[in-house]
Amino acid sequence: MSYSKPLLAITRTRRRRAGFSLPELMVVIVIIGLLAGVATVSVRSYLVRGKQNIAKMEIAKVCEALDAFYSHFDRYPTAEEGIAVLAAKTADFPDGLLNKVPNDPWGNPYEYVVPGSNGPYEVICYGGDHRQGGSGGDADISSVDLGQSKAVAQGPSSNVTR
């Protein structure tokens, strides 16, 4: 029986060292949480920039459809017709000029203003807050800012032709 005590002491020692202690696990979890927080903050700016780029592309697409509407009907849609008329199926455009009326990446409808601030129309996305003005992710994106709204005046008071 002289061998049983040292053997028992060795197995107890091995059992104690087999896992991690609670403080060690808590330190690892805190470090992982801090790294996840830093990654989230740095990735958020890329997500916001991506949404802004999508809004710019969709505004350009709507402006192209508005210009096609103008070239076919010799007028831009009225404020009452809005962008929805571009998605309507007609005899001339069986699929419509747009597949559907787009919403901005934040889920809000694009604003269509006739006449625009610097042209016959303006298509506006009010950003993440959906309010006029703002900066960063809440900044407004406009067809005028993108150079999409053609400076063609319309109406009887205009002498400018296309």
ZATOR-720247 format. One record per residue (C-alpha): residue number from 0; residue in one letter; x, y, z. Coordinates in pm, 1 decimal. Each point is the difference from the previous one (the first is absolute). Last residue first. Example, Ala and Ser with C-alpha at 12.3 -4.5 7.8 and 13.67 -1.06 7.14 Angstrom:
ZATOR-720247
- 1  S  1367.0  -106.0  714.0
- 0  A  -137.0  -344.0  66.0
END
This chain:
ZATOR-720247
- 161  R  -3294.8  7068.0  -7494.6
- 160  T  -162.7  332.9  -16.2
- 159  V  31.5  298.3  228.6
- 158  N  -260.5  268.0  -52.2
- 157  S  -184.4  -70.4  321.1
- 156  S  -310.1  173.9  129.2
- 155  P  -231.2  -253.0  -165.4
- 154  G  135.1  -295.0  195.2
- 153  Q  322.1  -188.3  12.6
- 152  A  357.7  82.9  83.9
- 151  V  272.1  -241.5  -95.0
- 150  A  290.4  -6.7  244.8
- 149  K  16.6  -377.5  5.4
- 148  S  -36.5  -161.1  339.9
- 147  Q  272.0  -263.6  20.5
- 146  G  292.1  215.5  115.8
- 145  L  35.8  -209.6  315.4
- 144  D  -65.9  297.5  226.6
- 143  V  -304.4  90.5  -211.4
- 142  S  -126.6  -358.4  24.4
- 141  S  4.3  41.2  375.9
- 140  I  149.4  -184.9  294.3
- 139  D  -75.0  139.7  344.4
- 138  A  242.0  -72.5  284.3
- 137  D  -120.0  -222.4  285.7
- 136  G  288.8  -246.1  -30.5
- 135  G  249.9  283.5  35.4
- 134  S  -179.2  332.5  22.9
- 133  G  -354.7  121.8  26.5
- 132  G  -233.7  211.0  -202.6
- 131  Q  -363.3  -82.6  -74.0
- 130  R  -132.0  -286.6  203.9
- 129  H  -15.3  -370.0  -86.1
- 128  D  242.0  -76.9  289.3
- 127  G  204.3  -246.7  -204.6
- 126  G  28.0  214.7  -309.2
- 125  Y  -248.1  251.7  -143.2
- 124  C  5.6  -150.1  -349.0
- 123  I  -94.3  259.3  -261.0
- 122  V  -98.9  -7.1  -366.3
- 121  E  -8.0  347.5  -153.3
- 120  Y  -189.6  125.7  -300.7
- 119  P  11.5  261.0  -274.4
- 118  G  337.6  129.8  106.8
- 117  N  194.7  162.2  283.2
- 116  S  -233.6  -1.0  299.2
- 115  G  -235.9  -244.0  -166.6
- 114  P  -333.8  80.7  -157.0
- 113  V  -150.5  -246.7  82.5
- 112  V  128.9  -187.4  306.6
- 111  Y  8.7  -379.3  21.5
- 110  E  82.2  -133.2  346.5
- 109  Y  131.0  -355.1  20.2
- 108  P  -208.2  -233.7  212.8
- 107  N  135.1  -117.8  335.3
- 106  G  142.7  -346.8  72.7
- 105  W  348.6  105.5  116.5
- 104  P  151.9  -112.3  -330.6
- 103  D  -232.9  240.5  -185.5
- 102  N  -327.2  -134.1  -131.5
- 101  P  -40.9  -82.7  -365.2
- 100  V  -322.3  12.4  -201.3
- 99  K  7.5  -325.6  -190.0
- 98  N  141.5  -141.5  -323.5
- 97  L  70.8  352.8  -124.1
- 96  L  -86.8  134.3  -346.9
- 95  G  -309.3  -216.2  0.6
- 94  D  -9.3  -362.7  -113.1
- 93  P  -247.2  55.0  -282.7
- 92  F  148.8  342.4  -81.4
- 91  D  -188.2  153.4  -294.5
- 90  A  -324.5  -181.6  83.3
- 89  T  43.0  93.2  364.8
- 88  K  125.1  -170.5  315.6
- 87  A  53.0  240.0  287.6
- 86  A  347.4  1.5  156.0
- 85  L  89.0  347.2  -125.9
- 84  V  -342.2  133.5  103.4
- 83  A  91.0  -81.8  361.6
- 82  I  281.5  256.7  -8.6
- 81  G  -245.9  280.5  52.9
- 80  E  -335.3  22.4  -174.7
- 79  E  -116.4  277.4  234.2
- 78  A  333.3  182.9  -24.9
- 77  T  -33.9  -8.1  -376.7
- 76  P  199.4  -241.0  -212.5
- 75  Y  248.6  163.3  -237.9
- 74  R  -108.1  116.5  -343.5
- 73  D  60.5  -81.0  -366.2
- 72  F  -184.7  -333.3  38.0
- 71  H  269.0  -233.3  -139.1
- 70  S  316.8  202.2  63.2
- 69  Y  -131.1  115.7  336.4
- 68  F  -84.2  -352.7  115.9
- 67  A  347.0  -112.7  -107.9
- 66  D  146.6  290.2  200.4
- 65  L  -205.1  -101.7  304.4
- 64  A  115.3  -362.4  -40.9
- 63  E  363.0  115.0  -9.9
- 62  C  -64.8  213.4  308.0
- 61  V  -148.4  -300.9  182.6
- 60  K  311.5  -205.1  -81.2
- 59  A  230.9  280.0  117.1
- 58  I  -200.0  24.3  323.8
- 57  E  36.1  -378.2  41.7
- 56  M  376.3  18.7  -46.5
- 55  K  35.1  286.0  248.6
- 54  A  -218.6  -182.1  255.5
- 53  I  213.3  -313.1  -36.7
- 52  N  313.4  209.4  56.8
- 51  Q  -152.2  149.6  316.6
- 50  K  -89.4  -346.2  127.1
- 49  G  357.9  -117.5  -59.8
- 48  R  140.1  304.8  180.1
- 47  V  -219.4  -81.6  300.0
- 46  L  113.7  -364.0  -3.1
- 45  Y  365.8  98.5  -31.2
- 44  S  -34.4  242.1  291.6
- 43  R  -158.8  -274.9  209.3
- 42  V  295.8  -234.2  -57.3
- 41  S  233.5  201.8  224.8
- 40  V  -248.5  21.0  286.6
- 39  T  -91.7  -366.8  -25.1
- 38  A  363.9  -112.3  -9.6
- 37  V  83.7  204.6  310.7
- 36  G  -296.9  -146.1  186.1
- 35  A  85.3  -355.1  -105.0
- 34  L  359.1  47.5  120.2
- 33  L  -123.5  130.8  335.0
- 32  G  -238.1  -292.9  40.3
- 31  I  273.6  -253.0  -83.5
- 30  I  225.5  160.7  262.1
- 29  V  -278.8  -9.6  259.3
- 28  I  -69.0  -368.5  -76.5
- 27  V  369.7  -87.2  35.4
- 26  V  25.1  183.6  334.9
- 25  M  -316.2  -175.8  124.7
- 24  L  137.4  -342.3  -94.2
- 23  E  323.1  64.8  189.6
- 22  P  -192.7  125.7  303.9
- 21  L  -217.3  -317.5  -2.5
- 20  S  295.4  -240.0  -7.8
- 19  F  89.2  -192.1  -310.0
- 18  G  -10.9  -377.4  -20.8
- 17  A  220.7  -316.3  50.0
- 16  R  230.0  151.1  265.0
- 15  R  -208.6  -102.2  301.6
- 14  R  -61.5  -351.3  -131.6
- 13  R  371.3  -53.2  -60.1
- 12  T  85.1  89.3  359.1
- 11  R  -265.6  -236.3  130.3
- 10  T  138.8  -280.2  -219.3
- 9  I  354.0  56.1  129.4
- 8  A  -105.7  0.0  366.3
- 7  L  -185.9  -331.7  -45.3
- 6  L  306.5  -160.7  -158.2
- 5  P  218.9  127.1  285.3
- 4  K  -241.7  -145.2  255.4
- 3  S  -62.8  -337.0  -171.9
- 2  Y  363.9  -109.5  -41.4
- 1  S  64.8  -74.8  367.8
- 0  M  -291.0  -231.2  0.2
END
